[in-house]
Amino acid sequence: MRTTLFTSESVTEGHPDKIADQISDAVLDHLLAGDPRSRVACETLVTTGLALVAGEVSTECYVHLPDIVRGTLQRIGYTNAALGIDAMTCAVLTNLDQQSPDIAMGVDTGGAGDQGMMFGYASDETPELMPATIHFAHAITQRLAQVRKSGEVPWLRPDGKAQVTVEFDGDKPVRVHTVVVSTQHDPDVRDVDLLEGVKQKIIKPALPADLYDEDSCILHINPTGRFVIGGPHGDAGLTGRKIIVDTYGGVGRHGGGAFSGKDPTKVDRSAAYAARWAAKNVVAAGLARRCEIQLAYAIGVVEPVSVYVDTFGTGEVPDVELGDAVREVFDFRPSVIIETLGLRNPIYTPTAAYGHFGRTPETRVPHAGGSEPVAFFTWEQTDRVGDLRSAVSG
């Protein structure tokens, strides 16, 4: 087998684009909490001292958008203008219009909310059946947020990125080759404290000991030397600009559609979740070590126009036969996906940082409209393993 390198990146919840994603999904969650049939397409822009929320909404409930924006910024940690934006003093502009009746006409009959193709992917590189590179990159960015919020590393600020390069022997990960971490920080932190803090408090705890050797792994920590100005002050942020971070880190293919701010009638979101659900069940069933599933839809049409399965030569049965089994076991009509996976619940804000895939369905989050917890990431269930095995065996 030939040794190769592959790289994926993740960003923290304080990255400008991820701020925008979280605001858009917070708006969606609050609308779904008040009216589960809400139709939402919400886009956000953040820049120095300003958040702008725009889009199309059809709903029977009212939400106060400035409160949602400010609450999201406060939760992330933007409570001081020196960090790039202040939750309490920033300007909030809103312009939400009604959804087009031309779109609603097709969706009301159970059809897809738009045309397009969506991909789901799974592999046996990690216990979560996610690609190793993106899984490790998410672990580092989550760790950055964890130690910042706990006060364990008090000089950290909310904005940051991580990039992980893994060495593979064939398709088996054998070691973490290179790690890049760029994290916003207070202006008075000493270089030596920053470097050692990131190495020992963030990178080392986040990576598996059997794949990470700090003596041989190449580390680039704040390679420009300084990262004080960040957040929306350093760069403007927009909803939907981190679609590779949100999915599989560049492993496999992407249909191009973003997720955040979209209600589940938009197949960009719901069908991508369903494709991941199906692909994960294929790998969990032992029918392939890697699996990618493409779904394609026409706007207003109930059935997908195509379902394609690719196991990259790792399948236990031919891909055509496995595709027949997937179509037998999974119903990819948008309305069925929504009901089966419980996608009308206000579950989306937690998906807007650290990836939409790879976390277990047992994870629970507060209900956007109250204190009752609701299960989420239902598309990570491996509940169709037995059905797939039976369908393949005939």
N, C-alpha and C positions, 0 to 999 in steps of 0.2 A: 504494500500500500504506500501511496505517496503522502508525505507530510505537507499539510497546507495550513495557512493562517486565514482566519475570518474575524471580522470586527463588527461590533454593534455599539450603539450609543443609547444613553438614556439621559433625561434631564430631570431636575428637581421640580417640586410643586411650585417653587418660587420663580422658575423660568418664565419670562414674559408670555410665551406662547401657551404654556401650561396654565398660567393665571387665566388667560382668556378661555381656554377649554373648561376650566373649573367653574368660571362664572356662567358660561353658557349651559353647562350641565346642572348647575344649581338652579338656574331659572327653569329649566325643564323639570327638575324634580319638584319644585314648589308648585308648578302648574299641574303636574300629574297627581300630586298629593291632594289638590283641590278638585281636580277633574281628570280622572284616569283616561278619558277619551280626548284629552287635549292634543291638538296637532301643533307641533312646535318646530320651527327652524330658526334658531337663535344664534347670532354671530356676535362676537365681542372683539373690540380693539382696546388695548391698554397702552398708554404712553405716559410720559412724565406728568403726574398729577391729574390724569384723566382716564376714565373708563367710558367707552361708548358701546351701548347694546342696541343691536338692530336685528330685524328679521321679520318673519311672518308667523302669526299665532292665531289659532281658532280654539277658544276655550270658554267654559261657562264660569270660570272663577277669576278672582282678582288677586294679584300679588303686587307688593310694593318693590319695584325693581331696585331702587337705590339701597334699600336695606339688604337685599340679597347680594348686591355687589360688595357693599361694605363688610358684610358678615364673612364673605368668602375671602376678601383681602385680609381681614383680621385673623381668620383661622390659619391662613398660610403664614402670617407673621409680618405683614407689611403694616406696621403701626407707627412708623416714623418716616417722615419725608426724606430723611437721609438715606433710606434703604431703596428709594426709587419711586415710591408712592405711599401715601398715608391713607389708611382705610377711612379715617374720620374726616379728613379735610379735602380729599380729592374731589374733583368735579365728576358727576355722573350724568351722562346724556343718554336718552333712550328714544328709540323710534321703532316700535313694533307695529306692523300692519297686519291685516287679515290674510290668511292663506287663500291662495287662488282657488275659486270654485271649480276651475278646470281640472286641477289636481284632485280636489276632494271628490269629484264625480267618479273617478276611477278607484280611489281608495275606499270609498264607502261601500263598494261591492266586493271588497276583499282583495283587490288587486294591489300590485306593488306601487309604492309612492313615486317611483322613478325607474327609468331604465338603468342598466349598468351591470357590471360583473363584480363579484366579491369572492375573496379567497379565505379559506381557513386552513391552518397548518398545525401539525403536531409531529414531534419526534421523541425518541427515547433517550435523548442526551441528558435529560434531567428527570427527577421523579415527578415534576409537574408536567412532563411531556412538552416542554418548551425548548427552543434552541438555547444552548448554553450561553452564547455570547450576550443575548439580550437579557436573559435571566440574571446573569451576574452584573450587568450594567445597572439593571433596576435595583438589585440588592445594594449597590453602592450609593445610588441616589437616595434610596429610602433611608439608608443609614445616615447620610448627611442631614436629612430632615430630622431624624430621630434624636441624634446627639445635639443638634441645634436647639430643638424644642425642650429637651430635658435639661439643658444647661451644662451638659457634660463637656461640650466644647463651646465656650461662651463667645468666642470671637467670630463664629460663623454667621453669615447672613443668608437670606433665603435663596438667592439665585445660584445655580450650579449645573454642571454637566459631568457625566462620566462616560468613558469609552473603554471597552474591554476587547482585547484581541486574544483569541484562543487558538492554540495549535491543535490540529487534528491529525490523527493517523487514520487515513481513510475517512470514515464519518464518525470516528470515536474521539471525543475530546481527551487530550492527554495532559495539557498543562495550560495555565494562564500565561501567555507570552508577554503582553504589554497592557498596562493600565494607564489611562489618562484621566485625571480629575482636575477640573477647574471649578473652584468654589469662591463665591463672593465672601469677603471677610472684612472685619473692622480695619481701619487704617493703621492702627498702632500695634498690630500683632507682629512679633518678630518672625523673620523668615524661617529660622530653625524650629520655632514652635509650630508654625503652620505645616512645615514639611513632616515633622515627626507626628504631629497630631493627626494629619490625614492618613499617614501610613499605619499608625498603631490603633487609632480610634475608629477609623472608617474602612479603609481597604482590607486590612487583615481580618476583622470580624465578619466582613460581608462575603468573603470568598471561601470556597471549600478548601480545607487544609490539604487534601490529597491532590489538588490541582494548582494551588498557589504556593510558590516558594519565594519569599521576599528577597532572598539573596540573588536569585537568577532572573526574576521577573523585572522587565524594564518598566520603570515608573516615570511618568511625566506629571508633576503636580504643579498646578498654576504655571504652565511653561512660559507665559509672558512675564511672570515675575510679580504681577500685581492685579488684583480684581476687587477693587473697592466700589467702583460705580457699576451697578448692575440693575437687575429688575427692569421695570418699564422705563427707567431713566437711561439705562444703557442701551436698550433696544425696545422698539415697539413690539407688542405681542398681538397675535391674531389667532382666533379659533381655527383649528384644522390644519395647522402648519407642522404638526409632528406626527404624521400618519405612520411613519416607520417605527418611531418610538412606541406608538400606541399598539403596534401589531407584533411583528416577529423580527425586528431589527435588521431587515434586509434579507433575511432567509426566506426563500420562496418568493412568490409574486404578490402584487398588490393591485387592486382594481382602481385605486385612485380616490375613492370616496373617504371623507373624514367621518368621524363618529359624533363628537360632542355637540350638544345643542339640538340634536335631532331626535324626535320621538320615534318609536319603533315601527311606525308605518313606513318610515324611510328604510328601504332595504340596504342602503349603504351600511346601516348599523345592524339591523336585526338579522339580515342574511349573513353578514360577516360573523356574527355570533353563532348562528346555526351551523355555518360551515366549520368553524372551530370545534363546536360540539361534536359534529359527526366525525371530523378528522381525529379528534382526541379519542373517541370511542373505538375507531379502527385500530389505532396504535395500542390502546389499553387492552383490546381484545387479543393482541398478539398477531394480528393479521398483517401487520407491516411495521417496520421500524421507523419509517418516515411516511407521512401521508399529507397530501395537499388536495383540497376539494375546491373546485370553482363552481359557483352558482351564477346564473345570469337571468335577468328579468327584463320585461317590457312594461312600461308604465300602464297601470290600469289592468294588467293581465294577471290572473290568479296564479297559474302554474308557472314555475321557472321555465325559461326557454331552453336551458341546458343545465345538466349536472355532470361534471367531469371529475374523475378521480385519478390521481397520479401518485404512485408509491416509490418512484425513482429506483425501480428495480429491487426494492426491499420487501415486496408483497409475498405472502404465503400462497396466494392464488393470483391469476392474471388480473390486471387492473380492470378489464372489461367485466369480469365476473364479480369483482369487488364493487364496481360501480352499480351493478344490478342489485347487489345486497344493500348498498347504501340507500338506493332509491326505494327499496322495499321497506326498509326499517324507518327511514326518516321522511316526514312530510314537510316539504320545503315551501308550502304555500304561506305567504306572509302572515295571514290571520292565524294560521295554526302555529307558526313559530312564536308569535306574540303570546298566544294563550298558553302554549306548552312551557315556555321559558319564563312566564310571568313578567313580561316586559312592560306592562302598563304600571308597574309599581315604581315609586320614586327611588330608584336604586343607582342612579347614574353618576352622581358627583364623585364617588370613590374611584370610578373607572378613569377619570380624567387626569390622573397622574399615576405614573409607574406601570402603565400598560393595562390594556383591557383583557388580557389573557394570562393564565398561569396561576391565578389565585383560586382557592378552593371555594365551593358553594357554601361551605359552613360559615364563611366570614359574614359578619353581620354589621349593619350600620344603622344609625338613628334615622327614623322616618323623617323626611323633609318637612312634613306638616305636623309633627308631634314627637312623642318620646318612645313610641312603640318600635322595636327593632324589626327589620325585615331582612330576609335572606337575599343575597344577591350573587352575581356571577354563576347563575344557574347553568350557563353554557359550559361550565367546567365539569359538570357531572359526567360520570362514566356509567350511566344507567342503561345503556343500550348494548353493552358488551355481549351479553348472552344472546340477544336478538340477532346481532350481526353474525355471531358464530353459527347460529342455527340457520340463518339465511344462506351463508356460504356453504354449509355442509349439505344443504338441500332438504 
